[in-house]
Amino acid sequence: MRRIAVLGIKTEAQSNQPAFYVPAYLAAAGFDLVPVPVYYPQVQAILGRPVYRRIADIPERVDVVDVFRRPEDLMSHLDDLLAARPRAVWLQSGIRHDDFSRRLAEAGIDVVQDRCLMVEHRLRGTSPVLAR
């Protein structure tokens, strides 16, 4: 698994926030990163890559969607994620929503909740989801 869409990515102007520096780390580690910001409608590129506004609009299939959204905002992205059918959805540290995760799992999408993808990659050299 090499292609990671980052839902809720921040811009370079917020480089001190996890929603920017975690994706920057993943890009530097060699992953094919696809930015999907929720805000910043004027932004056309983040980390030198074109942005998309929905996961389902990304032309090639995404392996993992790394999510930086508050739990109460997740359900608004459910239809988009189900339409895109990524192999996995990764909810970053502090993000947990059991109903949202259950619905993705019922659709055959692997889900990881409340764990940092950067930390997992650093500890293991990969993650259980990315290792497949």
Secondary structure, 3 states (H helix, E strand, C coil): CCEEEEECCCCHHHCCCHHHHHHHHHHHCCCEEEEECCCCCCCCEECCEECCCCHHHCCCCCCEEEECCCHHHHHHHHHHHHHHCCCEEEECCCCCCHHHHHHHHHCCCEEECCCCHHHHHHHHCCCCCCCC
